[in-house]
Amino acid sequence: MTILVAYAPNPEGRAALESGIEIATQRGERLLVVNAVSGEKQDDPSFADAGEVEAVEKRLAATGLAAEFKGFVRGRNAVDEIVELTETMDVSLVVVGLRKRSPVGKLLLGSVSRDILLSVPCPVLAVKAKH
């Protein structure tokens, strides 16, 4: 079984990573950390650059878990990438980070976390970053 972390280089993504590590350690499961962006925006804040990827891979190596980081920039949105992974792999749990939004912000901007929650065939754990 695999725990999949939907990762973005922000406090919410880091909270999801730490929760994923904790749960994978408790359950003895494999951990897959995924950063997926469409690549349409040159300065997408969800994109994990080389330095961020190196930091995540170093963190994963320190855990002793069977863990892997995958980055996708192939024209598809993060939700589609994660849904496909949950449908093709033995994923027991998806971990996503949440940030606080106003009701209007939720309506106008949408939410990758919400779309993952509604689209994947397995349980989803939503975590918030500590402030």
Backbone as a printed PyTorch tensor [residue, N CA C, xyz], in Angstrom:
tensor([[[  0.8440,  -1.1830,   0.0000],
         [  0.0000,   0.0000,   0.0000],
         [  0.8910,   1.2490,   0.0000]],

        [[  0.3240,   2.3100,  -0.5470],
         [  1.0520,   3.5630,  -0.6930],
         [  0.2320,   4.7240,  -0.1540]],

        [[  0.8960,   5.6190,   0.5320],
         [  0.2910,   6.8930,   0.9140],
         [  0.8130,   7.9330,  -0.0600]],

        [[ -0.0950,   8.6790,  -0.6560],
         [  0.2620,   9.6940,  -1.6380],
         [  0.0810,  11.0750,  -1.0120]],

        [[  1.1160,  11.8950,  -1.0790],
         [  1.0530,  13.2670,  -0.5960],
         [  1.0080,  14.1940,  -1.8010]],

        [[ -0.0350,  15.0170,  -1.8720],
         [ -0.1370,  16.0560,  -2.9020],
         [  0.6690,  17.2420,  -2.3870]],

        [[  1.8240,  17.4860,  -2.9970],
         [  2.7870,  18.4450,  -2.4540],
         [  2.8560,  19.7340,  -3.2590]],

        [[  2.9140,  20.8310,  -2.5430],
         [  3.2080,  22.1400,  -3.1180],
         [  4.2350,  22.7990,  -2.2040]],

        [[  5.1120,  23.6350,  -2.7400],
         [  6.1620,  24.2520,  -1.9330],
         [  5.6430,  25.4500,  -1.1300]],

        [[  4.8180,  25.1500,  -0.1470],
         [  4.2490,  26.1830,   0.7190],
         [  3.9890,  25.5430,   2.0880]],

        [[  3.6000,  26.3250,   3.0770],
         [  3.3890,  25.7380,   4.4130],
         [  2.3610,  24.6060,   4.4260]],

        [[  1.3180,  24.7260,   3.6190],
         [  0.3000,  23.6750,   3.5730],
         [  0.8660,  22.3890,   2.9780]],

        [[  1.6650,  22.5060,   1.9330],
         [  2.2920,  21.3380,   1.3290],
         [  3.2740,  20.6640,   2.2680]],

        [[  4.0050,  21.4770,   3.0150],
         [  4.9580,  20.9140,   3.9810],
         [  4.2270,  20.2220,   5.1310]],

        [[  3.0860,  20.7680,   5.5420],
         [  2.2760,  20.1110,   6.5790],
         [  1.7640,  18.7650,   6.0690]],

        [[  1.3360,  18.7180,   4.8020],
         [  0.8780,  17.4580,   4.2050],
         [  2.0240,  16.4510,   4.1580]],

        [[  3.2070,  16.9100,   3.7930],
         [  4.3820,  16.0300,   3.7460],
         [  4.6690,  15.4280,   5.1200]],

        [[  4.6950,  16.2640,   6.1420],
         [  4.9950,  15.7620,   7.4880],
         [  3.9250,  14.7870,   7.9810]],

        [[  2.6640,  15.0730,   7.6860],
         [  1.5890,  14.1430,   8.0680],
         [  1.7160,  12.8320,   7.3120]],

        [[  2.0390,  12.9150,   6.0310],
         [  2.2310,  11.7030,   5.2350],
         [  3.3630,  10.8480,   5.7650]],

        [[  4.4700,  11.4870,   6.1440],
         [  5.6020,  10.7580,   6.7200],
         [  5.1840,  10.0710,   8.0180]],

        [[  4.4850,  10.7900,   8.8580],
         [  4.0510,  10.2340,  10.1440],
         [  3.1410,   9.0190,   9.9510]],

        [[  2.1800,   9.1330,   9.0590],
         [  1.2280,   8.0410,   8.8460],
         [  1.9040,   6.8480,   8.1710]],

        [[  2.7500,   7.1070,   7.1730],
         [  3.4560,   6.0170,   6.5000],
         [  4.3520,   5.2700,   7.4840]],

        [[  4.9720,   5.9960,   8.4010],
         [  5.8080,   5.3680,   9.4270],
         [  4.9590,   4.4910,  10.3380]],

        [[  3.8250,   5.0130,  10.7870],
         [  2.9390,   4.2440,  11.6670],
         [  2.4070,   2.9850,  10.9920]],

        [[  2.0450,   3.1080,   9.7360],
         [  1.4290,   1.9880,   9.0190],
         [  2.4370,   1.0700,   8.3350]],

        [[  3.6680,   1.5100,   8.2110],
         [  4.6560,   0.7260,   7.4840],
         [  4.3720,   0.6970,   5.9860]],

        [[  3.8590,   1.7860,   5.4590],
         [  3.5190,   1.8520,   4.0320],
         [  4.5390,   2.6850,   3.2660]],

        [[  4.5120,   2.4990,   1.9760],
         [  5.3350,   3.2760,   1.0580],
         [  4.7730,   4.6870,   0.9890]],

        [[  5.6350,   5.6710,   0.6930],
         [  5.2060,   7.0600,   0.5860],
         [  5.5800,   7.6030,  -0.7880]],

        [[  4.5990,   8.1850,  -1.4560],
         [  4.8200,   8.8220,  -2.7480],
         [  4.4250,  10.2900,  -2.6100]],

        [[  5.3730,  11.1760,  -2.8490],
         [  5.1410,  12.6160,  -2.7720],
         [  5.0780,  13.1360,  -4.2060]],

        [[  3.9620,  13.7990,  -4.5400],
         [  3.7270,  14.2250,  -5.9190],
         [  3.5660,  15.7350,  -5.9870]],

        [[  4.3270,  16.3550,  -6.8820],
         [  4.1610,  17.7700,  -7.2080],
         [  3.7900,  17.8120,  -8.6870]],

        [[  2.5840,  18.2740,  -8.9670],
         [  2.1030,  18.2960, -10.3550],
         [  1.5690,  19.6710, -10.6960]],

        [[  2.0580,  20.2040, -11.8090],
         [  1.5640,  21.4770, -12.3410],
         [  1.4060,  21.3120, -13.8470]],

        [[  0.5390,  22.1400, -14.4170],
         [  0.2880,  22.0200, -15.8540],
         [  1.4430,  22.5560, -16.6880]],

        [[  2.1650,  23.5360, -16.1590],
         [  3.2510,  24.1410, -16.9180],
         [  2.8030,  25.3200, -17.7550]],

        [[  1.5170,  25.6780, -17.6510],
         [  0.9880,  26.7830, -18.4440],
         [  1.5080,  28.1360, -17.9710]],

        [[  1.6780,  28.2850, -16.6440],
         [  2.1830,  29.5450, -16.0910],
         [  3.6640,  29.4020, -15.7980]],

        [[  4.4380,  30.3430, -16.2720],
         [  5.8900,  30.3010, -16.0760],
         [  6.2750,  30.3880, -14.6030]],

        [[  5.5140,  31.1360, -13.8230],
         [  5.8500,  31.3510, -12.4140],
         [  4.8120,  30.7260, -11.4840]],

        [[  4.3750,  29.5190, -11.7770],
         [  3.3690,  28.8280, -10.9760],
         [  3.9010,  28.6040,  -9.5610]],

        [[  3.2460,  29.1650,  -8.5350],
         [  3.7350,  29.0080,  -7.1620],
         [  3.6270,  27.5760,  -6.6380]],

        [[  2.9040,  26.7200,  -7.3240],
         [  2.7780,  25.3200,  -6.9100],
         [  3.9310,  24.4570,  -7.4010]],

        [[  4.7600,  24.9990,  -8.3020],
         [  5.8710,  24.2450,  -8.8820],
         [  7.0210,  24.1320,  -7.8930]],

        [[  7.4880,  22.9080,  -7.6620],
         [  8.6470,  22.6660,  -6.8020],
         [  9.9000,  22.7260,  -7.6650]],

        [[ 10.7110,  23.7680,  -7.4510],
         [ 11.9380,  23.9080,  -8.2330],
         [ 12.9980,  22.9170,  -7.7350]],

        [[ 14.1540,  22.9300,  -8.3790],
         [ 15.1990,  21.9430,  -8.0820],
         [ 15.6230,  21.9840,  -6.6170]],

        [[ 15.7540,  23.1680,  -6.0420],
         [ 16.1400,  23.2770,  -4.6350],
         [ 15.0980,  22.6840,  -3.7100]],

        [[ 13.8170,  22.9220,  -4.0190],
         [ 12.7270,  22.3780,  -3.2190],
         [ 12.6840,  20.8540,  -3.3390]],

        [[ 12.8500,  20.3430,  -4.5410],
         [ 12.8570,  18.8940,  -4.7570],
         [ 13.9890,  18.2520,  -3.9670]],

        [[ 15.1620,  18.8710,  -4.0060],
         [ 16.3130,  18.3430,  -3.2630],
         [ 16.0200,  18.3080,  -1.7610]],

        [[ 15.3890,  19.3620,  -1.2410],
         [ 15.0590,  19.4020,   0.1870],
         [ 14.0530,  18.3140,   0.5570]],

        [[ 13.0540,  18.0980,  -0.2820],
         [ 12.0590,  17.0580,  -0.0100],
         [ 12.7090,  15.6780,  -0.0780]],

        [[ 13.5240,  15.4450,  -1.1040],
         [ 14.1850,  14.1460,  -1.2280],
         [ 15.1190,  13.8840,  -0.0500]],

        [[ 15.7980,  14.9090,   0.4360],
         [ 16.6600,  14.7680,   1.6140],
         [ 15.8170,  14.4180,   2.8430]],

        [[ 14.6590,  15.0770,   2.9920],
         [ 13.7580,  14.7890,   4.1090],
         [ 13.2650,  13.3520,   4.0330]],

        [[ 12.8950,  12.9090,   2.8320],
         [ 12.4090,  11.5420,   2.6510],
         [ 13.5000,  10.5200,   2.9740]],

        [[ 14.7200,  10.7860,   2.5330],
         [ 15.8340,   9.8630,   2.7890],
         [ 16.0840,   9.7180,   4.2880]],

        [[ 15.8800,  10.7860,   5.0350],
         [ 16.1190,  10.7580,   6.4820],
         [ 15.0760,   9.9310,   7.2330]],

        [[ 13.9510,   9.6390,   6.5960],
         [ 12.8800,   8.9080,   7.2840],
         [ 13.1310,   7.4090,   7.3560]],

        [[ 13.8960,   6.8790,   6.4180],
         [ 14.0930,   5.4360,   6.3600],
         [ 12.9320,   4.7010,   5.7080]],

        [[ 11.9470,   5.4440,   5.2290],
         [ 10.7960,   4.8410,   4.5540],
         [ 11.1230,   4.5100,   3.1080]],

        [[ 10.3470,   3.6150,   2.5320],
         [ 10.3570,   3.4440,   1.0880],
         [  9.5780,   4.6450,   0.5640]],

        [[ 10.2860,   5.6450,   0.0790],
         [  9.6460,   6.9060,  -0.2890],
         [ 10.2310,   7.4370,  -1.5900]],

        [[  9.3830,   8.1490,  -2.3230],
         [  9.7850,   8.6660,  -3.6260],
         [  9.0910,   9.9980,  -3.8790]],

        [[  9.7930,  10.8980,  -4.5570],
         [  9.2280,  12.1700,  -4.9990],
         [  9.0690,  12.1060,  -6.5140]],

        [[  7.8930,  12.5080,  -7.0030],
         [  7.6630,  12.5900,  -8.4490],
         [  7.1300,  13.9730,  -8.7800]],

        [[  7.7330,  14.5900,  -9.7780],
         [  7.2590,  15.8710, -10.2670],
         [  6.7180,  15.7120, -11.6750]],

        [[  5.5460,  16.2910, -11.9170],
         [  4.9250,  16.2110, -13.2400],
         [  4.6590,  17.6140, -13.7690]],

        [[  5.1700,  17.8930, -14.9580],
         [  4.8560,  19.1210, -15.6790],
         [  4.6030,  18.6720, -17.1150]],

        [[  3.3730,  18.2640, -17.3680],
         [  3.0900,  17.7200, -18.7010],
         [  1.7350,  18.1480, -19.2310]],

        [[  1.3350,  19.3630, -18.8760],
         [  0.1270,  19.9180, -19.4650],
         [ -1.1720,  19.5180, -18.8080]],

        [[ -1.1140,  18.6990, -17.7760],
         [ -2.3190,  18.2700, -17.0630],
         [ -2.3310,  18.9310, -15.6940]],

        [[ -3.5240,  19.1300, -15.1470],
         [ -3.5720,  19.7530, -13.8220],
         [ -3.2780,  18.7240, -12.7340]],

        [[ -3.0200,  19.2300, -11.5370],
         [ -2.6410,  18.3760, -10.4130],
         [ -3.7120,  17.3550, -10.0770]],

        [[ -4.9650,  17.7620, -10.1500],
         [ -6.0600,  16.8440,  -9.8050],
         [ -6.0610,  15.6450, -10.7470]],

        [[ -5.9510,  15.8850, -12.0450],
         [ -5.9410,  14.7810, -13.0080],
         [ -4.7720,  13.8320, -12.7720]],

        [[ -3.5950,  14.3940, -12.4920],
         [ -2.4170,  13.5520, -12.2350],
         [ -2.6340,  12.6700, -11.0010]],

        [[ -3.1470,  13.2690,  -9.9400],
         [ -3.3290,  12.5330,  -8.6860],
         [ -4.4410,  11.5000,  -8.8030]],

        [[ -5.5260,  11.8470,  -9.4540],
         [ -6.6020,  10.8720,  -9.6660],
         [ -6.0700,   9.6770, -10.4530]],

        [[ -5.3090,   9.9260, -11.5040],
         [ -4.7620,   8.8160, -12.2900],
         [ -3.8520,   7.9340, -11.4350]],

        [[ -3.0140,   8.5360, -10.6190],
         [ -2.1310,   7.7360,  -9.7580],
         [ -2.9310,   6.8820,  -8.7770]],

        [[ -3.9930,   7.4460,  -8.1940],
         [ -4.7940,   6.6640,  -7.2360],
         [ -5.5470,   5.5360,  -7.9240]],

        [[ -5.8400,   5.7010,  -9.1950],
         [ -6.5580,   4.6600,  -9.9350],
         [ -5.6330,   3.5770, -10.4780]],

        [[ -4.3450,   3.8780, -10.6070],
         [ -3.4140,   2.9080, -11.1860],
         [ -2.4580,   2.2950, -10.1710]],

        [[ -2.4210,   2.8570,  -8.9730],
         [ -1.5540,   2.3330,  -7.9130],
         [ -2.4180,   1.8820,  -6.7430]],

        [[ -1.8000,   1.1920,  -5.8230],
         [ -2.4940,   0.7260,  -4.6260],
         [ -2.3730,   1.8060,  -3.5380]],

        [[ -3.1160,   2.9070,  -3.6990],
         [ -3.0520,   4.0430,  -2.7780],
         [ -4.1100,   3.8680,  -1.6910]],

        [[ -3.6510,   3.8920,  -0.4400],
         [ -4.5750,   3.7280,   0.6850],
         [ -5.0900,   5.0610,   1.2040]],

        [[ -4.3300,   6.1350,   0.9550],
         [ -4.6760,   7.4450,   1.5060],
         [ -3.9840,   8.5300,   0.7000]],

        [[ -4.7040,   9.6270,   0.4650],
         [ -4.1130,  10.8260,  -0.1370],
         [ -4.0910,  11.8990,   0.9500]],

        [[ -2.9560,  12.5630,   1.0990],
         [ -2.8230,  13.6430,   2.0800],
         [ -2.6630,  14.9560,   1.3260]],

        [[ -3.5070,  15.9290,   1.6740],
         [ -3.4600,  17.2520,   1.0380],
         [ -3.3850,  18.3260,   2.1170]],

        [[ -2.8000,  19.4380,   1.7620],
         [ -2.7440,  20.5860,   2.6570],
         [ -3.8500,  21.5680,   2.3090]],

        [[ -4.3860,  22.2020,   3.3330],
         [ -5.4480,  23.1960,   3.1460],
         [ -4.9930,  24.5430,   3.6630]],

        [[ -5.4600,  25.5820,   3.0060],
         [ -5.2550,  26.9220,   3.5420],
         [ -6.6150,  27.5610,   3.7690]],

        [[ -6.6560,  28.4760,   4.6730],
         [ -7.9110,  29.1320,   4.9980],
         [ -8.3140,  30.0600,   3.8520]],

        [[ -9.5920,  29.9970,   3.4960],
         [-10.1420,  30.8740,   2.4550],
         [-11.4820,  31.4080,   2.9200]],

        [[-11.8130,  32.5410,   2.4180],
         [-13.1420,  33.0890,   2.6890],
         [-14.1620,  32.3320,   1.8380]],

        [[-15.4430,  32.4030,   2.1890],
         [-16.4630,  31.7460,   1.3520],
         [-16.4320,  32.2250,  -0.0980]],

        [[-16.2180,  33.5040,  -0.3160],
         [-16.1490,  34.0300,  -1.6850],
         [-14.9000,  33.5000,  -2.3830]],

        [[-13.7940,  33.4360,  -1.6590],
         [-12.5690,  32.9000,  -2.2390],
         [-12.7250,  31.4590,  -2.6730]],

        [[-13.4440,  30.6810,  -1.8910],
         [-13.7050,  29.2840,  -2.2480],
         [-14.5290,  29.1940,  -3.5150]],

        [[-15.4960,  30.0680,  -3.6400],
         [-16.3810,  30.0580,  -4.8020],
         [-15.6600,  30.4930,  -6.0650]],

        [[-14.9100,  31.5830,  -5.9830],
         [-14.2830,  32.1540,  -7.1670],
         [-13.0200,  31.4340,  -7.6000]],

        [[-12.2080,  31.0180,  -6.6580],
         [-10.9100,  30.4670,  -6.9900],
         [-10.8940,  28.9520,  -7.1140]],

        [[-11.8960,  28.2810,  -6.5660],
         [-11.8750,  26.8230,  -6.5860],
         [-10.8150,  26.3060,  -5.6440]],

        [[-10.5980,  25.0180,  -5.6310],
         [ -9.6300,  24.4450,  -4.7160],
         [ -9.1480,  23.0930,  -5.2380]],

        [[ -7.8440,  22.9840,  -5.3950],
         [ -7.2680,  21.7090,  -5.8120],
         [ -7.5650,  20.6480,  -4.7540]],

        [[ -7.4180,  21.0230,  -3.4810],
         [ -7.6900,  20.0690,  -2.4020],
         [ -9.1230,  19.5730,  -2.4490]],

        [[-10.0500,  20.4840,  -2.6560],
         [-11.4660,  20.0930,  -2.7330],
         [-11.6970,  19.1470,  -3.9130]],

        [[-11.1210,  19.4690,  -5.0500],
         [-11.3150,  18.6250,  -6.2290],
         [-10.6910,  17.2430,  -6.0480]],

        [[ -9.5510,  17.1760,  -5.3630],
         [ -8.9530,  15.8740,  -5.0610],
         [ -9.8850,  15.0820,  -4.1530]],

        [[-10.3700,  15.7320,  -3.1010],
         [-11.2820,  15.0850,  -2.1530],
         [-12.4900,  14.4820,  -2.8630]],

        [[-13.0370,  15.2010,  -3.8140],
         [-14.2380,  14.7550,  -4.5040],
         [-13.9690,  13.7580,  -5.6330]],

        [[-12.7110,  13.6340,  -6.0560],
         [-12.4170,  12.8500,  -7.2630],
         [-11.7110,  11.5220,  -7.0380]],

        [[-10.9200,  11.3980,  -5.9810],
         [-10.1490,  10.1670,  -5.8160],
         [-10.9990,   9.0640,  -5.1920]],

        [[-10.6800,   7.8090,  -5.4950],
         [-11.4680,   6.6790,  -4.9880],
         [-11.0480,   6.1710,  -3.6040]],

        [[-10.1600,   6.8790,  -2.9270],
         [ -9.6790,   6.4260,  -1.6240],
         [ -9.8580,   7.5360,  -0.5920]],

        [[ -9.6550,   7.2330,   0.6870],
         [ -9.7690,   8.2830,   1.7120],
         [ -8.7590,   9.4020,   1.4820]],

        [[ -9.1470,  10.6010,   1.9340],
         [ -8.2960,  11.7830,   1.8310],
         [ -8.1750,  12.4050,   3.2180]],

        [[ -6.9550,  12.7240,   3.6110],
         [ -6.7010,  13.4530,   4.8500],
         [ -6.2950,  14.8620,   4.4790]],

        [[ -7.0490,  15.8410,   4.9850],
         [ -6.7310,  17.2450,   4.7400],
         [ -6.1320,  17.8240,   6.0060]],

        [[ -4.9530,  18.4430,   5.8740],
         [ -4.2510,  19.0010,   7.0270],
         [ -4.0080,  20.4850,   6.8080]],

        [[ -3.9260,  21.2200,   7.9050],
         [ -3.6320,  22.6450,   7.8590],
         [ -2.2290,  22.8830,   8.3990]],

        [[ -1.6000,  23.9140,   7.8790],
         [ -0.2740,  24.2980,   8.3730],
         [ -0.4340,  24.9940,   9.7220]],

        [[  0.5740,  24.8300,  10.5670],
         [  0.5630,  25.5490,  11.8410],
         [  0.9480,  26.9920,  11.5670]],

        [[  0.3290,  27.9060,  12.2970],
         [  0.6430,  29.3120,  12.0830],
         [  1.4480,  29.8560,  13.2170]]])
